[in-house]
Amino acid sequence: QVQLVESGGGLVQPGGSLRLSCSASGTILSINAMGWYRQAPGKQRELVAAIVNGASTNYADSVKGRFTISRDNAKNTVYLQMNSLKPEDTAVYYCNFNARIRWFERSMDYWGKGTLVTVSS
């Protein structure tokens, strides 16, 4: 079994910063990609940032220049540094790993339960 545990969410003022962390517990054979998604109230879930094994990154246009995704492969952990936060960044943020946990199984997506980020005065 694999379980993703997120931390770092909370209330922050506009212009402030927050750092999200997500660590996978359990045995993982390989990770193809790690990413962060978010779902704002009344909105669809969207990709915020992703990082692949080759360290290439992908960001939503709305967060480019403000958010940075990074990883620690040894810890099976992905981070999201969020700077210059705006009220529209308010959402539940979900961690995602595309990973293979058993050699005889194909890679699959695994999700965290989400952590709430609220940007407000």
NUNU-798839 format. One record per residue: y, z, x of N, C-alpha, C in turn; residue in one letter; residue number from 1. Coordinates in steps of 0.2 Angstrom, whole numbers, plus 5000, padded with zeros to 4 digits. Atoms other than C-alpha are relative to their C-alpha. Layout:
<atoms>
{{Y Z X} {Y Z X} {Y Z X} 'A' NUM} ...
</atoms>
This chain:
<atoms>
{{4994 5000 5004} {5000 5000 5000} {5006 5000 5004} 'Q' 1} {{4993 5000 4997} {5018 4997 5005} {5005 5002 4995} 'V' 2} {{4994 4998 5004} {5033 5006 4998} {5006 5000 5004} 'Q' 3} {{4993 5001 4997} {5051 5002 5002} {5004 5006 4997} 'L' 4} {{4995 4995 5001} {5063 5017 5003} {5007 4999 5002} 'V' 5} {{4993 5002 4999} {5081 5014 5001} {5004 5007 5001} 'E' 6} {{4996 4994 5000} {5095 5026 5006} {5007 4997 5002} 'S' 7} {{4993 5002 4998} {5114 5026 5008} {5005 4998 4995} 'G' 8} {{4996 5001 5006} {5120 5022 4991} {5005 5005 4998} 'G' 9} {{4996 4995 5002} {5134 5031 4983} {5007 4998 4998} 'G' 10} {{4994 5002 5002} {5152 5031 4978} {5005 5000 5006} 'L' 11} {{4996 5001 4994} {5165 5024 4990} {5007 4997 4997} 'V' 12} {{4993 5002 5002} {5184 5020 4988} {5000 4992 5002} 'Q' 13} {{4998 5006 4997} {5190 5002 4989} {5002 4999 5007} 'P' 14} {{4998 5001 4993} {5192 4996 5007} {4995 5004 5004} 'G' 15} {{5004 4996 4996} {5179 5009 5012} {4994 4996 5003} 'G' 16} {{5006 5003 4997} {5162 5006 5021} {4994 5005 4998} 'S' 17} {{5007 4996 5002} {5144 5011 5017} {4995 4996 5004} 'L' 18} {{5006 5003 4997} {5128 5008 5026} {4994 5002 4996} 'R' 19} {{5006 4999 5003} {5112 5005 5017} {4994 4999 5005} 'L' 20} {{5006 5000 4996} {5095 5008 5025} {4994 4999 4995} 'S' 21} {{5006 5001 5004} {5078 5002 5019} {4994 5000 5005} 'C' 22} {{5005 5000 4996} {5062 5007 5027} {4993 5000 4996} 'S' 23} {{5007 5001 5003} {5044 5002 5023} {4995 5005 5003} 'A' 24} {{5006 4996 4998} {5030 5014 5023} {4994 4997 4999} 'S' 25} {{5007 5004 5001} {5012 5009 5025} {4999 4995 5005} 'G' 26} {{5001 5005 4995} {5004 4997 5036} {5002 4993 4998} 'T' 27} {{4998 5007 5001} {5012 4980 5038} {4998 4996 5006} 'I' 28} {{5002 5004 4994} {5004 4966 5048} {5006 4996 5003} 'L' 29} {{4995 5004 4998} {5019 4955 5048} {5005 4999 4995} 'S' 30} {{4995 5000 5005} {5036 4953 5040} {5004 4993 5002} 'I' 31} {{4997 5007 4999} {5043 4935 5037} {5008 5001 4999} 'N' 32} {{4993 4999 5001} {5060 4941 5031} {5001 5006 4996} 'A' 33} {{4997 4994 5003} {5070 4956 5025} {5007 4998 4997} 'M' 34} {{4994 5002 5003} {5084 4955 5013} {5003 5006 4995} 'G' 35} {{4997 4996 5005} {5096 4964 5001} {5002 4996 4994} 'W' 36} {{4998 5003 5006} {5099 4959 4983} {5004 5005 4996} 'Y' 37} {{4996 4995 5005} {5111 4967 4970} {5000 4997 4993} 'R' 38} {{4999 5001 5007} {5113 4967 4952} {5006 5004 4997} 'Q' 39} {{4994 4997 5003} {5130 4971 4945} {4999 5001 4992} 'A' 40} {{5001 4999 5007} {5132 4977 4927} {5002 4994 4996} 'P' 41} {{4999 5006 5004} {5130 4963 4915} {4999 4993 5004} 'G' 42} {{5001 5006 4996} {5126 4951 4929} {4993 4999 5002} 'K' 43} {{5007 5002 4998} {5111 4942 4936} {4999 5003 5007} 'Q' 44} {{5002 4998 4993} {5102 4948 4952} {5002 4995 5005} 'R' 45} {{4998 5005 4995} {5109 4939 4967} {4998 5002 5007} 'E' 46} {{5002 4998 4993} {5104 4938 4986} {5007 5002 5003} 'L' 47} {{4994 4998 4996} {5117 4947 4996} {4999 4998 5007} 'V' 48} {{5001 5002 4993} {5110 4945 5013} {4992 5000 5002} 'A' 49} {{5006 5000 4998} {5094 4941 5022} {4999 4998 5007} 'A' 50} {{5001 5002 4993} {5087 4940 5039} {4992 4999 5001} 'I' 51} {{5007 5002 4999} {5071 4931 5045} {4998 5002 5007} 'V' 52} {{5003 4998 4993} {5059 4934 5060} {5004 4997 5006} 'N' 53} {{4996 5003 4994} {5070 4922 5071} {5007 5003 5001} 'G' 54} {{4993 4996 5000} {5085 4934 5067} {5005 4996 4997} 'A' 55} {{4995 5004 5004} {5094 4920 5057} {5002 5004 4994} 'S' 56} {{4998 4997 5005} {5104 4927 5044} {5003 4996 4994} 'T' 57} {{4997 5004 5005} {5110 4921 5027} {5004 5005 4995} 'N' 58} {{4996 4996 5004} {5124 4929 5017} {5003 4996 4993} 'Y' 59} {{4997 5002 5006} {5131 4927 4999} {5008 4998 5002} 'A' 60} {{4993 5002 4999} {5149 4918 5000} {5004 5006 4999} 'D' 61} {{4996 4994 5002} {5156 4934 4992} {5000 5005 5005} 'S' 62} {{5000 4995 4995} {5151 4945 5006} {5001 4998 5007} 'V' 63} {{4999 5003 4994} {5153 4934 5021} {5006 5003 5004} 'K' 64} {{4994 4997 4996} {5164 4943 5035} {5001 5007 4998} 'G' 65} {{4999 4992 5002} {5162 4960 5026} {4994 5003 5001} 'R' 66} {{5007 4997 5000} {5143 4963 5026} {4997 4998 5006} 'F' 67} {{5005 5002 4994} {5131 4963 5041} {4993 5003 4999} 'T' 68} {{5007 4997 5001} {5112 4964 5039} {4997 5000 5007} 'I' 69} {{5003 4999 4993} {5102 4970 5054} {4993 5003 4999} 'S' 70} {{5007 4997 5001} {5084 4976 5057} {4998 5003 5006} 'R' 71} {{5003 4996 4994} {5074 4987 5068} {4992 4998 4998} 'D' 72} {{5006 5002 5002} {5057 4978 5068} {4995 5006 5002} 'N' 73} {{5005 4995 4998} {5048 4993 5077} {5000 5006 4994} 'A' 74} {{5000 4995 5005} {5053 5004 5062} {4999 4997 4993} 'K' 75} {{5000 5004 5007} {5051 4991 5048} {5005 5002 4996} 'N' 76} {{4994 4997 5004} {5068 4995 5043} {5006 4994 5000} 'T' 77} {{4994 5004 5001} {5083 4984 5037} {5006 5004 4998} 'V' 78} {{4993 4997 5002} {5101 4989 5036} {5005 4995 4997} 'Y' 79} {{4994 5004 5002} {5116 4983 5027} {5006 5004 5001} 'L' 80} {{4993 4997 4999} {5133 4987 5034} {5005 4997 4995} 'Q' 81} {{4995 5003 5005} {5146 4985 5020} {5007 5003 5002} 'M' 82} {{4993 4998 4999} {5164 4985 5025} {5005 4997 4995} 'N' 83} {{4995 5002 5004} {5180 4982 5016} {4998 4999 4993} 'S' 84} {{5003 5000 5006} {5171 4986 5000} {5005 4999 4994} 'L' 85} {{4996 5002 5006} {5178 4979 4983} {4997 5003 4994} 'K' 86} {{5003 4998 5006} {5176 4985 4966} {4994 4995 4997} 'P' 87} {{5005 5005 5002} {5166 4969 4962} {4994 5001 5004} 'E' 88} {{5006 4999 4996} {5153 4975 4975} {4996 5005 4997} 'D' 89} {{5004 4995 5003} {5148 4988 4963} {4994 4997 4997} 'T' 90} {{5006 5003 5002} {5130 4985 4959} {4994 5005 5002} 'A' 91} {{5006 4997 4997} {5112 4992 4961} {4998 4995 5005} 'V' 92} {{5002 5004 4994} {5106 4986 4978} {4993 5001 5001} 'Y' 93} {{5007 5000 5000} {5088 4981 4980} {4998 4998 5007} 'Y' 94} {{5002 5002 4993} {5079 4980 4997} {4993 4996 4998} 'C' 95} {{5006 5004 5001} {5066 4966 4998} {4997 4998 5007} 'N' 96} {{5003 5002 4995} {5053 4962 5011} {4995 4995 4998} 'F' 97} {{5006 5005 5001} {5042 4946 5012} {4996 5002 5006} 'N' 98} {{5005 4997 4995} {5027 4953 5021} {4993 4999 4998} 'A' 99} {{5007 5000 5001} {5009 4952 5024} {4997 5007 5002} 'R' 100} {{5002 4993 4999} {5000 4969 5023} {4992 5000 5002} 'I' 101} {{5007 5001 4998} {4982 4963 5025} {4998 4993 5003} 'R' 102} {{5001 5007 4997} {4975 4949 5036} {4997 4995 4996} 'W' 103} {{5003 5005 5004} {4965 4941 5022} {5004 4999 4994} 'F' 104} {{4995 5001 5005} {4980 4941 5010} {5006 4996 5002} 'E' 105} {{4994 5003 4998} {4995 4930 5010} {5006 5004 4999} 'R' 106} {{4993 4996 5000} {5013 4936 5012} {5002 5000 4992} 'S' 107} {{4997 4999 5007} {5021 4943 4996} {5007 5003 5001} 'M' 108} {{4994 4996 5000} {5037 4950 4991} {4999 5007 4998} 'D' 109} {{5001 4993 5002} {5039 4969 4990} {5008 5002 4999} 'Y' 110} {{4993 4998 5002} {5054 4978 4982} {5001 5007 5000} 'W' 111} {{4998 4993 5001} {5063 4994 4983} {5002 5001 4993} 'G' 112} {{4998 4999 5007} {5068 5003 4967} {5007 5000 4999} 'K' 113} {{4993 5001 5001} {5086 5001 4970} {5004 5006 5002} 'G' 114} {{4995 4995 4998} {5101 5011 4976} {5007 4998 4997} 'T' 115} {{4994 5002 5004} {5117 5012 4966} {5006 5001 5005} 'L' 116} {{4994 5000 4997} {5133 5007 4975} {5006 5000 4995} 'V' 117} {{4995 5000 5004} {5149 5011 4966} {5007 5000 5004} 'T' 118} {{4994 5000 4996} {5166 5006 4973} {5006 5001 4995} 'V' 119} {{4995 4998 5004} {5180 5014 4964} {5004 5006 5003} 'S' 120} {{4996 4995 4998} {5195 5025 4966} {4999 5007 4996} 'S' 121} 
</atoms>
